Amino acid sequence: MTFFNRALSAFIILSTLLLTACSEPEAKEDKEAVEFAIPVSVTAIERNDIASNFHTTATLESRNEADIITRVTGIIEALTVEEGDFVKKGQLLAKVDARRYQLALDKAEAELAGLEQELSRLSLMAEKQLVSEQASDKLKYQHRAAIAAKELAALDLQDSQIVAPISGYISQRLIKTGHFAQSYQKLFHIVDQTNLQAVVHLPEHQLSLTKIGQQSLLQFSARQEQRFVAKLRSISPVINSKSGTFKVILSIDNSEGQLKPGMFAQIALTFDTHKDTLTIPSDAIITLDNQSKVYVVRDNKAIEVEVKKGFVEDQLTEIAGAINEGDLVVINGQHNLKADALVEVLNAESSSEELQDNAPITNSAIAAVSE
């Protein structure tokens, strides 16, 4: 090979290397210029009814319950009910040995009969002015006392029969047959489960929003799939100066018997309801420095929109701003976004037809183009 040919070959090789070196930065710049889409999930803004609720807890109580006591002393002769039994008002629950009380009544009746006979004889003598007026009055007072003694003896005999003062369920039985019962000893506890109530203490600033008849929703761990409605029955006229709260009582209709006194309730007391208003999942809202914003997907980009929050109920929040019903708002991945960022909607199949028709460029597609 001649010197000329060797020089020409070297020039060609050097030119090729220079061209390759110049083209590599341009390729890198093209790759760096490609914007990758951020994966997000979206949901459509909907119109719903949403309420302003105050959330608290309380324990259910029976509105009508009673301790059953005995007014007489004696041996429990018989029991007719057990715990869990339903009893009606006036039904016999237990018997106290009544022999002493029967004898006391017999004695009182005999004494009264003797005084009535004596009073009749004295009345005849008084008509003939054979006795003094003082003696006649004394016998009359004795007669009245004998009547009272007879009635007391009859009452003791009646009280030896322990009866239910209200209708309800026997929640406690504190005696057994053969036990000795003292006067005014507690024997049973009866609970009426038909009407239950919950006592709630609300903060003072809620007083102006609280009204008789307001509804509240109750949930219980034992009835997780159900919600029960209660109504506000009474409002205390006094504010507790120590706690800054006031007492309200919620009334619950339990005619079906699904609830029990003592159950722990999670309560949402409804103060007001906004009808047919724009709502989104609460997690979609980003709040910073008392300003709230959401990201709305338009033309495959995340548009930052400032919103104002209204009522919050469960996982929904009422919003207002430059948004419309049906707009697609980001609910997952919004914390990785900035204004006008390119996005890839992961749940595009469940979003609007517009989003499906203008499917975003995926990261995998961008990578393929770059290669």
C-alpha positions as CSV (number, residue, x, y, z in Angstrom):
1,M,0.0,0.0,0.0
2,T,1.3,3.4,-1.0
3,F,1.8,6.2,1.5
4,F,-1.2,8.1,-0.1
5,N,-3.5,5.2,0.4
6,R,-2.4,4.8,4.1
7,A,-3.0,8.5,4.7
8,L,-6.4,8.3,3.1
9,S,-7.4,5.3,5.2
10,A,-6.3,7.1,8.4
11,F,-8.3,10.1,7.5
12,I,-11.5,8.1,6.9
13,I,-11.1,6.3,10.2
14,L,-10.5,9.6,12.1
15,S,-13.5,11.2,10.5
16,T,-15.7,8.3,11.5
17,L,-14.6,8.5,15.1
18,L,-15.2,12.3,15.2
19,L,-18.7,11.9,13.7
20,T,-19.5,9.1,16.2
21,A,-18.3,11.3,19.1
22,C,-20.4,14.2,18.0
23,S,-23.6,12.1,17.7
24,E,-23.4,10.5,21.2
25,P,-24.2,13.8,23.1
26,E,-27.1,14.5,20.8
27,A,-28.6,11.0,21.5
28,K,-28.1,11.5,25.2
29,E,-29.9,14.9,25.0
30,D,-32.8,13.3,23.1
31,K,-33.2,10.7,25.8
32,E,-33.0,13.3,28.6
33,A,-35.6,15.4,26.8
34,V,-38.2,12.5,27.1
35,E,-40.6,13.1,30.0
36,F,-41.6,10.0,31.9
37,A,-45.3,9.6,33.0
38,I,-46.1,9.3,36.7
39,P,-48.4,6.4,37.5
40,V,-51.6,7.5,39.3
41,S,-55.1,6.2,40.0
42,V,-58.2,8.4,39.5
43,T,-61.9,8.6,40.2
44,A,-64.7,10.8,38.9
45,I,-66.1,13.7,40.9
46,E,-69.7,12.8,41.9
47,R,-72.7,14.5,43.4
48,N,-73.9,13.2,46.7
49,D,-75.8,14.1,49.8
50,I,-73.3,14.8,52.7
51,A,-73.9,15.6,56.3
52,S,-72.1,17.5,59.0
53,N,-71.7,15.1,61.9
54,F,-70.3,15.1,65.4
55,H,-68.7,11.8,66.3
56,T,-68.6,10.5,69.8
57,T,-69.2,7.3,71.8
58,A,-71.7,6.3,74.5
59,T,-73.0,3.2,76.3
60,L,-76.6,2.2,75.8
61,E,-78.9,2.5,78.8
62,S,-82.4,1.3,79.4
63,R,-84.9,4.2,79.6
64,N,-87.1,2.1,81.9
65,E,-85.5,-0.2,84.5
66,A,-86.1,-1.1,88.1
67,D,-84.5,-2.7,91.2
68,I,-87.0,-5.1,92.8
69,I,-86.9,-5.0,96.6
70,T,-88.8,-6.7,99.4
71,R,-90.6,-4.5,102.0
72,V,-90.9,-7.4,104.4
73,T,-88.6,-9.8,106.2
74,G,-88.7,-13.6,105.9
75,I,-87.6,-16.8,104.2
76,I,-87.9,-16.9,100.4
77,E,-90.4,-19.6,100.0
78,A,-90.6,-19.8,96.2
79,L,-89.1,-18.3,93.0
80,T,-91.0,-18.2,89.7
81,V,-88.5,-16.6,87.3
82,E,-84.9,-16.8,86.3
83,E,-82.4,-14.4,84.7
84,G,-83.2,-13.7,81.1
85,D,-87.0,-14.4,81.6
86,F,-89.4,-11.8,80.2
87,V,-92.0,-10.7,82.8
88,K,-95.1,-8.5,82.6
89,K,-96.0,-5.8,85.0
90,G,-97.7,-7.3,88.0
91,Q,-96.4,-10.8,87.4
92,L,-95.4,-12.9,90.5
93,L,-91.6,-13.2,90.9
94,A,-91.1,-14.7,94.3
95,K,-92.9,-15.5,97.6
96,V,-91.8,-14.7,101.2
97,D,-93.1,-17.0,104.0
98,A,-96.3,-15.1,104.8
99,R,-97.6,-17.1,107.9
100,R,-96.6,-14.4,110.4
101,Y,-98.2,-11.7,108.2
102,Q,-101.4,-13.6,107.9
103,L,-101.5,-14.0,111.7
104,A,-100.8,-10.3,112.2
105,L,-103.7,-9.5,109.8
106,D,-106.0,-11.9,111.7
107,K,-105.1,-10.3,115.0
108,A,-105.7,-6.8,113.6
109,E,-109.1,-7.8,112.2
110,A,-110.1,-9.3,115.6
111,E,-109.0,-6.2,117.5
112,L,-110.9,-4.0,115.0
113,A,-114.0,-6.1,115.3
114,G,-113.9,-5.8,119.1
115,L,-113.5,-2.0,118.9
116,E,-116.3,-1.7,116.4
117,Q,-118.6,-3.6,118.8
118,E,-117.5,-1.5,121.7
119,L,-118.0,1.7,119.7
120,S,-121.6,0.6,118.8
121,R,-122.4,0.0,122.4
122,L,-120.9,3.3,123.5
123,S,-122.9,5.1,120.8
124,L,-126.1,3.9,122.3
125,M,-125.0,5.0,125.8
126,A,-123.9,8.3,124.4
127,E,-127.4,8.9,123.1
128,K,-128.8,8.4,126.6
129,Q,-125.9,10.6,128.0
130,L,-124.6,7.7,130.1
131,V,-120.9,8.3,129.1
132,S,-118.8,11.3,128.8
133,E,-117.9,12.9,125.5
134,Q,-114.2,12.4,126.3
135,A,-114.6,8.7,126.6
136,S,-116.5,8.5,123.4
137,D,-113.9,10.4,121.5
138,K,-111.1,8.2,122.9
139,L,-112.8,5.1,121.7
140,K,-113.3,6.6,118.2
141,Y,-109.5,7.3,118.0
142,Q,-108.8,3.8,119.0
143,H,-111.1,2.6,116.3
144,R,-109.3,4.6,113.7
145,A,-105.9,3.3,114.8
146,A,-107.3,-0.3,114.6
147,I,-108.4,0.3,111.0
148,A,-104.9,1.6,110.1
149,A,-103.2,-1.4,111.9
150,K,-105.4,-3.8,109.9
151,E,-104.5,-2.1,106.6
152,L,-100.8,-2.2,107.5
153,A,-101.1,-5.9,108.2
154,A,-102.9,-6.5,105.0
155,L,-100.2,-4.5,103.1
156,D,-97.4,-6.6,104.7
157,L,-99.2,-9.8,103.7
158,Q,-99.6,-8.4,100.1
159,D,-95.9,-7.4,100.0
160,S,-94.9,-11.0,100.8
161,Q,-95.8,-11.6,97.2
162,I,-93.0,-10.0,95.1
163,V,-94.4,-8.8,91.8
164,A,-92.9,-7.0,88.8
165,P,-93.4,-3.2,88.8
166,I,-92.7,-2.9,85.1
167,S,-92.6,-5.2,82.1
168,G,-89.1,-6.3,81.0
169,Y,-86.3,-8.9,81.2
170,I,-84.8,-10.2,84.5
171,S,-81.2,-9.0,84.2
172,Q,-80.2,-10.0,87.8
173,R,-81.5,-12.5,90.3
174,L,-79.8,-12.0,93.7
175,I,-81.6,-14.5,95.9
176,K,-82.3,-18.3,96.0
177,T,-85.1,-20.3,97.5
178,G,-84.6,-20.6,101.3
179,H,-82.6,-17.4,101.6
180,F,-83.5,-15.0,104.4
181,A,-84.5,-11.7,103.0
182,Q,-84.2,-8.5,105.0
183,S,-86.5,-5.5,104.6
184,Y,-85.7,-3.4,101.6
185,Q,-83.2,-5.9,100.2
186,K,-82.6,-6.0,96.5
187,L,-83.9,-9.2,95.0
188,F,-84.1,-8.7,91.2
189,H,-83.2,-6.2,88.5
190,I,-85.6,-5.7,85.6
191,V,-84.7,-4.0,82.3
192,D,-87.1,-2.8,79.6
193,Q,-85.2,-3.2,76.3
194,T,-87.9,-1.8,74.1
195,N,-86.8,1.8,74.6
196,L,-83.1,2.5,75.0
197,Q,-81.2,5.7,75.4
198,A,-77.6,7.1,75.1
199,V,-76.3,9.9,77.1
200,V,-73.9,12.1,75.2
201,H,-71.9,15.2,76.3
202,L,-71.4,17.7,73.5
203,P,-68.9,20.7,73.4
204,E,-70.4,24.1,74.2
205,H,-69.9,25.5,70.7
206,Q,-72.3,22.9,69.3
207,L,-75.2,24.2,71.4
208,S,-76.6,26.5,68.7
209,L,-76.6,23.6,66.2
210,T,-78.4,21.2,68.5
211,K,-82.2,20.8,68.2
212,I,-84.8,18.4,69.6
213,G,-85.6,15.7,67.1
214,Q,-82.2,15.7,65.3
215,Q,-81.2,12.3,64.0
216,S,-78.0,10.4,64.6
217,L,-76.5,7.1,63.3
218,L,-75.3,4.5,65.7
219,Q,-72.9,1.6,65.0
220,F,-72.0,-1.4,67.2
221,S,-69.2,-3.9,67.0
222,A,-71.8,-6.7,67.5
223,R,-73.9,-5.3,64.6
224,Q,-71.2,-4.2,62.2
225,E,-73.3,-4.5,59.0
226,Q,-76.1,-2.4,60.4
227,R,-76.7,1.2,61.3
228,F,-79.4,2.3,63.8
229,V,-81.2,5.6,63.9
230,A,-81.6,7.5,67.2
231,K,-83.4,10.8,67.8
232,L,-82.3,13.6,70.2
233,R,-84.9,13.6,73.0
234,S,-83.7,16.1,75.5
235,I,-81.1,18.9,75.9
236,S,-79.7,19.9,79.3
237,P,-80.3,23.6,80.0
238,V,-77.0,23.8,82.0
239,I,-73.4,23.9,80.7
240,N,-70.8,22.1,82.8
241,S,-68.3,24.8,83.7
242,K,-65.5,22.3,84.3
243,S,-65.7,20.3,81.1
244,G,-67.4,22.9,78.9
245,T,-70.0,20.4,77.7
246,F,-73.7,20.0,77.9
247,K,-75.7,16.7,78.1
248,V,-78.1,15.5,75.5
249,I,-80.1,12.2,75.5
250,L,-80.6,10.2,72.4
251,S,-83.7,7.9,72.2
252,I,-83.4,4.6,70.3
253,D,-86.4,2.4,69.3
254,N,-85.4,-1.2,70.0
255,S,-88.8,-2.8,69.4
256,E,-87.1,-5.6,67.4
257,G,-84.8,-6.4,70.3
258,Q,-81.5,-6.3,68.3
259,L,-79.7,-4.0,70.8
260,K,-78.9,-4.6,74.5
261,P,-78.3,-2.2,77.4
262,G,-74.6,-1.8,78.0
263,M,-73.6,-2.1,74.3
264,F,-70.9,0.4,73.3
265,A,-72.1,2.7,70.5
266,Q,-70.2,4.8,68.0
267,I,-72.4,7.8,67.3
268,A,-72.5,10.3,64.5
269,L,-74.9,13.1,65.4
270,T,-76.1,14.9,62.3
271,F,-76.3,18.7,62.5
272,D,-77.0,19.6,58.8
273,T,-77.1,18.0,55.4
274,H,-76.1,19.4,52.0
275,K,-78.0,17.9,49.1
276,D,-76.6,17.0,45.7
277,T,-73.2,18.6,46.2
278,L,-69.8,17.8,44.7
279,T,-67.8,15.2,46.7
280,I,-64.5,13.4,46.3
281,P,-62.6,10.8,48.5
282,S,-60.9,12.7,51.4
283,D,-57.5,11.1,50.5
284,A,-57.5,13.0,47.2
285,I,-57.1,16.3,48.9
286,I,-53.6,17.7,49.8
287,T,-53.7,20.4,52.5
288,L,-50.7,22.6,53.2
289,D,-50.6,25.9,55.1
290,N,-54.4,25.9,55.4
291,Q,-54.7,25.6,51.6
292,S,-56.2,22.6,49.9
293,K,-55.7,21.4,46.4
294,V,-56.4,18.4,44.2
295,Y,-54.9,17.2,40.9
296,V,-57.4,16.8,38.0
297,V,-56.3,14.7,34.9
298,R,-56.9,16.6,31.7
299,D,-55.1,15.7,28.4
300,N,-52.9,13.2,30.2
301,K,-51.6,15.9,32.5
302,A,-52.1,16.6,36.2
303,I,-53.7,20.0,36.6
304,E,-53.4,21.5,40.0
305,V,-56.7,23.0,41.3
306,E,-57.3,24.8,44.6
307,V,-60.5,23.8,46.4
308,K,-62.4,24.6,49.4
309,K,-63.5,21.9,51.8
310,G,-67.0,21.6,53.2
311,F,-68.7,18.8,55.1
312,V,-66.8,15.6,55.8
313,E,-68.6,12.3,56.2
314,D,-66.9,8.9,56.4
315,Q,-64.3,9.0,53.6
316,L,-66.0,11.7,51.5
317,T,-65.4,15.4,51.5
318,E,-67.5,18.2,50.0
319,I,-65.5,20.5,47.8
320,A,-65.9,23.7,45.7
321,G,-63.6,25.2,43.1
322,A,-62.8,25.2,39.4
323,I,-64.0,21.7,39.0
324,N,-67.1,20.0,37.6
325,E,-69.0,16.8,38.0
326,G,-67.3,13.9,36.2
327,D,-63.8,15.4,36.3
328,L,-61.1,12.8,37.0
329,V,-59.3,13.5,40.2
330,V,-56.1,11.7,41.3
331,I,-56.6,9.6,44.4
332,N,-53.3,7.6,44.4
333,G,-50.0,9.1,43.6
334,Q,-50.9,12.7,44.0
335,H,-48.1,13.4,46.5
336,N,-45.6,12.6,43.7
337,L,-47.1,15.2,41.3
338,K,-46.4,18.7,40.4
339,A,-48.4,21.0,38.2
340,D,-48.8,19.9,34.5
341,A,-46.9,16.7,35.1
342,L,-47.4,13.9,32.6
343,V,-49.4,11.0,34.2
344,E,-50.1,7.4,33.4
345,V,-53.6,6.3,34.7
346,L,-53.4,2.8,36.1
347,N,-57.2,2.3,36.3
348,A,-57.9,3.8,32.9
349,E,-60.4,1.0,32.1
350,S,-62.7,2.3,34.8
351,S,-62.4,6.0,34.0
352,S,-64.1,8.0,31.4
353,E,-64.3,7.3,27.7
354,E,-62.4,10.5,27.0
355,L,-59.5,9.2,29.0
356,Q,-59.6,5.9,27.2
357,D,-59.7,7.6,23.7
358,N,-56.6,9.7,24.6
359,A,-54.6,7.0,26.4
360,P,-51.4,8.4,27.9
361,I,-47.9,7.4,26.7
362,T,-46.7,4.7,29.1
363,N,-43.3,4.5,30.6
364,S,-42.6,1.3,28.8
365,A,-43.5,2.9,25.5
366,I,-41.2,5.8,26.1
367,A,-38.4,3.5,27.0
368,A,-38.9,1.5,23.8
369,V,-38.7,4.7,21.7
370,S,-35.6,5.8,23.5
371,E,-33.9,2.5,22.6
